[in-house]
Each structure stands twice: as structure tokens, then as C-alpha cells.
Amino acid sequence: MKLLLTGGEVVDPANKIRGRFDLLIEDGKISKVGKDLKADGAQVLDVSGKVVVPGLIDMHVHLREPGFEYKETIETGTRAALAGGVTTVACMPNTEPVIDNAAVVDLVISKAKSAGVINVLPIASITKGAKGEEVSELGSLAESGAIAFSDDAAPVMNAELMRRAMEYASQFGLPVITHCEDKNMTLDGVMNESFTSTVLGLRGMPDIAESIMAYRNIEIANYTGAKVHIAHVSCKSTVDVIRWAKKTGLNVTCETAPHYFTLTDEAVKGYDTNTKMNPPLRTQKDVEAIIEGLIDGTIDCIATDHAPHGRIDKEVEFNTASFGIIGLETMLPLAITELVLKKRLTLEQAIEKLSVNPAKILGIKKGSLKAGADADITVFDMENEYTVDISKFYSKSKNSPFNGRKLKGKIFAAVVGGTLKLKDGKIL
């Protein structure tokens, strides 16, 4: 089982490597990185003119199974991830039943292994049923393979309960991932509270509902010694809070999603339900703050918050449509097109946020191309422009606001565990 990637531009921020090198892969590991490598009996893939990076890691994905298989399954979701160059996903617990016990963790892991597409790491719920009433058996969940804890879009409103959960989680060294939203301030809201929401006649969700909860959760984590990770940061006020916390020396990490550095609430003007997500799209000022947070390191990661929905969830009135969009198959191209090619981030910085930093936060030995590392690799074309076509997506759902958008950074190939699983953009 040998695979040789030749002629590519290797970008490995974790080991400060960039240059034209070959990669030799043997038995699921990278065995050599060098020039003009030879290997008898190896499968050879010429990646000349392409960029070779550590396999992308998306730490915020909804695979919907069990319970909502009409939206996505573990197999279709992981195939979509692979098509987007993502070799590892951490999947959220808002399934039915919720991932709040060892049996459901085992089910997700088993289904992922059976699908055999990419690495799947389950995130378990902080509270039982994600109801915010009673802390889950976090120890049992950690032992069964949960990689982190989160109630996802159901924020833990009770501060004392969150404190106890963080104290419990800290015993296992696993991060608590928090959707920051004061539900009392966003009740019945469907988009960002702004001039645009007033014009459209839609109930707004103020940005401080996010930043207030971010501040609270950071302070609780500081008090308990827990690792806290702020999910899908969408606004300037939250970026400011996290920047302050990091400068103060508090232990916090965070992520944003591509739609928060590419779109504003102006996109909602057509009442397209594919522009409805939670947190909502904000203003241009917030977009600039998100980009600045990515530049200065305040924001550690880019994740998709891939949230597939069926037609019955989205092809309805804006007020009643489900929140969320898919993103696995457009994450890297959006980052390349909007950040790297516009010289907001270097390529190394982008790959840090798409692979290296998520691996560190989740505590997994990935995000590296050095000899001995797991052979999870993404190969893409920096310059070849293409048009997004949702009809060709591998995801079971098609709820993307980026259909028809011209992007660069198209995925060419992906290797998972030493096996070439995607070539010429097609799953093998």
C-alpha cells in the first residue's frame, strides 16, 4: 500500500514547510517528504501545478443521522466532505436521539466506519437531550469516543448548569463548544437586527445576544479551568470580546464560517431562505471585523456549520424556514477566493485555520505532513476558476446561497488514511 504524490507545491504550516516536494505514503502514514522520490510498486499521482496541504478538518458539521436522514446521512455527509477536501469532521449532537449517551456515540462511530469515507469524530451534548436541564454523563461519553461537548444551537441558558458542566468537562481535558446566544433577546428573530430587517419587516436578532453569552461562557471557563471554544462567530462585538480575553490571557478559542466573511444581511433582501442561518448574516462592518479577526489570530479556525435541510424545510416562507446552510463543498474555495487571493490571509494562515488549529483544539494528531504523520492530505488548484453548481453536490441537501458563484481553489484530490479517495474532483 504505497502512494506517491509528485510535483506538487507542499504547504505545511505546522512544520514551516513550503516548496515543491514529493510525498511518499506507506501503510497509512507519510513516510518521506523530499524531491524526486522513487518507490517501487507505488501508485503514482502527478499533482504538478496543484497545492498539497494537510487534510482539512471541519470541527462543526451536522450529519443529521440518526433521526433526520431525509436531510443528510453519515455516508452522504462524509462524501460531501471528501468532495470539499475535508478528511476529518467533528459532528454535532442535535440528532434524534441526541448524542447524549454512549450508545449513540457508538452508533455514529460504527456508521462512519461502515461508510468508510473520512474520519468522523462525534461531539456529545452538554446536557441530556440538549434541553439545558441536566448535565449529560460526560465521563461515559468521553470514554466512548466523544471528542468535545456542545448543545449546539440550544445554548445552555442556565449559568450555574454551564459552570457544573465545564467543571465536569475539565476533568477530561475536552473542549466545551458553545453556541453563544441569549435566547431571551432573539425570541422569534429570523435575521440580523438592523436597518435591513426593519425595511424587510422581519424580526431581528441583535449582535449583543451573541457577544454577551460569549463573555459569560469565557468567564465561566476561566473560573472552572475548562477549555471553551466559541462556535461560528458572526459579529464585531464577539470578535472584540474574544480579542480582549486572549490579550488578558484567558483560555479561549473560536471559529467562524465562510458565510460570515463573504455575505451580509443585504443578501436577505430577496427573501431567499438559503440566507437564513443562526447566527444570522450581519453587516459589512461585521464582515470586516471577522476578516480582521482572522488576520490577527483572534479567530483560530474556519468551519462550515454544515446544516443540511430538505426542500420541506427551506421552500417555505422566510419566517418559518429552518436556519442553516450547507458548506462542506465550498469551504476551501471560498477561503481561497475571498481571503487568500484577495491577500487578506497568506495561504499558510488559511491552512492553519482549516487544518492545523482545529487539530490542536480537538487534541488529535493531524494537521501535519511530516514523516510519520497520518496520511490525510488535500490537493487543490489555486487558479482554476469554476462555477458552483449545487446540482453536482454530493450532499443530500442543496441549501447553499453560493450556487452560481465563481470561485477558485477547486479540490483535485484527497487522501484519507493513506488511501486515494478522490481524484479529479470525483470520489473513487
Protein Blocks (a to p, Z undefined) as FASTA:
>chain_A
ZZddehiacddfknopacddddddeehiafbdcehiacehiacddfehiacddddddfbd
cehighilmlocfklmmmmmmmnopabdcddfkbcdddfbfklmmmmmmmmmmnomaccd
ddddfbghilopaccdfklmmmnopabdcehjmccfblklmmmmmmmmmmnopacddddd
dfklmgoiabdcdfklmmnopacddfklmmmmmmmmmmmmmmnopacddehifbfklmmm
mmmmmmnopacdddddfklmmbcfklmmnopaklgccdddddfklmmmmmmmmmnomamb
dcfkiacddfklmmccfklpcedddfklmmmmmmmmmmmmnomacfklmmmmmmmmmmmm
nopaehiabehiacddddddfklccdddfklpmbfbfcdfkgoiacehiafbdceehiaf
bgghiaZZ
